[in-house]
Amino acid sequence: MTLGLLAGYGLAHFSAPPSVVDPPGASGATLARYAGRKLTLGDAQAQLALPNAPSASLLSTPEGRKSYVEGLVRLDLLARLAHEKGYDRDPAFLTRARQELAAMYLENEFEEPARKRAPTDAEVAKYFEESKGRLQRPDKLRLAIVAFRAEDDATRKAKQPVAQQVLAEIRRRSSRRMRARRRCGRATRCRMG
C-alpha cells in the first residue's frame, strides 16, 4: 500500500506541467546563490537574448552587471513568493498568460514566416493591379474665376474681347503645363517651352 502511494505521488509529481517560476536549467558558472537556489551564467545569457533585454552600455560596467544580476534574483524571489501564495492560479493571471501564449503562437507560426517569405513577382503584379485606383494620383485641376463686371450691355460688349483674350491665355498656359507634365513626368520639375 505504501509503495502504491509513493508511486502515485511520483507519477503526479513528475507528470505535472512545468511551473512558470521554474525555468529550464541552464549551465555555466554560478553568478549568485540565494534561498537555496543559484543563478547561472546560462540563465543570465538566456534572459539577455530576450527582446526586452537591457542595452549593452548598461552591462559594460561592473556596477551595471551587478545591478542586472540583482534584478534577476529579485524577480525570481518575488515570483516564487507569488507562486507560494497561489497568485499563479488567479483567473486574471491565467487569462493574461493564455493571451501571451496565443500571441506568441501567432507570431512564431504565422507572422514571422510570412515576413521571411518574399512575395513573388506575380503576387506583386496582382496587388498593384487590384490597388491601381488607390495608388494613382488624382488629376489636379486649377480653377480660376475671372469676372469682368459690367452694369449695362454697352460696357459688356466692350469688355467681352478682353475677357476672351484672358480666357485664351489661361487655356494656353494650362495646356503648356499639361504637355510639360506629360513629357517630363509628375515627379520632376521641368521648364515649359
N, C-alpha and C positions, 0 to 999 in steps of 0.2 A: 504494500500500500504506500509506504513511504517512497519507494522507488518510482511509483506512478506519479505521485505528487511532484517529485523532483523533475521527472521527465516532462510533465505538463508545464511546469514553471519554465524549464529550459526552452521548450518549443514556443511558448508565449513570449519569452524574453527575446529570443533570437529572431523571431519572425515579425516582431513589431516594426513598424516603419521607422526610419531614422528621424531623430528629433532635429528641429531647426537649430538647437543650441549645440549639437554635436556635429561639427563639420567633418568631412573626411580627413583622416590623419595625414599630415604631411611630414616629410622627413627633413633633416637638416639640423644645424646647430640650434641649441636652445637659447632663445633670446630672453625669456622671462619665465619664472616659476611663481605660481600663485594658487592658493586654495587647493593644493594637491594636483594642480594641472600645470601644463607647460605650453608656452607659445614657441613654435619652432620657426626657423628661417623660411621653411617651405610654406608655413601658414601665412607669414607676412608677405611673401612674394605672391601668393595666390590672391591676397587682398589688394596688392598693388596692381595686379593685372585687371582688376575690375574697372568699369568706366568712370566711377566717381572717385578714383584714387587721387591722392594729393599730388601736386606737381613735383617735379624733380628738384626744383630750387628749395622746396621745403625740406627735402630729405638730404640735401647736400651738406648740412651741418650736423654735428653730433647731437646738439640740442633738438634739432628737428626730428632726427631719427628716434631719439628717446621719447619725445612727445608723441610720435606716431605709434610706437610700441605701447606706451601707456594708454593711449586711446583704444587700441585693440584689446588690451587687457580689461579696461573699464567696460567696454562694450560686451565682452564675454561674461564678465561677472554680473553685470546688470541683466543680461539676457537669461542667465542661469537663475537668478533670483526671481525674475518674472515667470520662468518656467516652473519653478517650485511652487509659486503662488497659483499656478493654473491659468495664467493670462494667455498662454498659447492655445487654450481651448475656448477662449472668448469668441462668440459668433462674429463680432466686428473684425477681430484679427483674422479669423478663418476666411471671412469674405475678402479682406484685402489680400491675403495670401493666395486665394484662388484667382483673384483678378490679376495679380502679378504673374502667376503661373500661366494663365491664359495669354497674357501679353507676351511673355517670353516664348510661348509656343508659336504664336502668330509671327513674331519677329524672326525666330530661327527657322521655321518651316516654310514660310511663305514670302515674307517681305525681303529678307536678306538674299535668298536665292533669286528672287525677281530682280533685285538691284544688280546682282552679279551677272545676270544674263543680259547681254546687249540685244536690242531689237534688230530684227532682220531688215534688209532694205525694203522688202515687201510690206512689212508692218509700218515702217516709217512712211512709205508712199501712201498706204491706206489711211493713216492718221491725217496726213496733210490733205488728202483728197476729201475726207469726211469733214475736216475742220476748215476748209477753204473759206467759207463765209465768215467765220470768226476771225481768221488770221489776216484777211485782206484789210487794207486801209480803206476807209470810206473816201469816196471822191469829195474833194473840197470845193466849195463854191463861195466866191466872194460876191456879195450882193451890195450894191450901192444904189441909193435913191438920189436921183438928180432931179431937182424940181426947179422949174422956171415959172414963177408966179406971174400971172397976167390977169388984170382985172377986166379987160374988155377984149373983143375979137381983134381989133387992130393991133394991140400990143402982142397978143398971142401969135398972130401971123408974122409979126416982125421977129419974135424970139424963136419961132419954130426952126429956121435954118441953123441957128446957133445950137439949139438943143440937139438937132440931128447930127451936127458935127461932133459934139461932145460924146454922144452915144456911139458914133462910129469909131472914135478914138478909143473909147473904153473897150469895145469889141476887138479892135485891132491889138491893143496891148494884151488883152486876155488871151487871144488866140496865139500870139507870140509866146506868151508864158507857157501855155499848154504844149505847144510844139517843142519848146526848150526842155520841158519836163520829160516828154516822151523820148527825146533824143538823149538826154543826159541821165535820166533816171531820177527817182524821187529823193534818193539818199544824198545826192551831190548837189552843190550849188553851181550853176553854170551861167554864163552870160547869154543874154537873149540877143540874137543878132541875125 
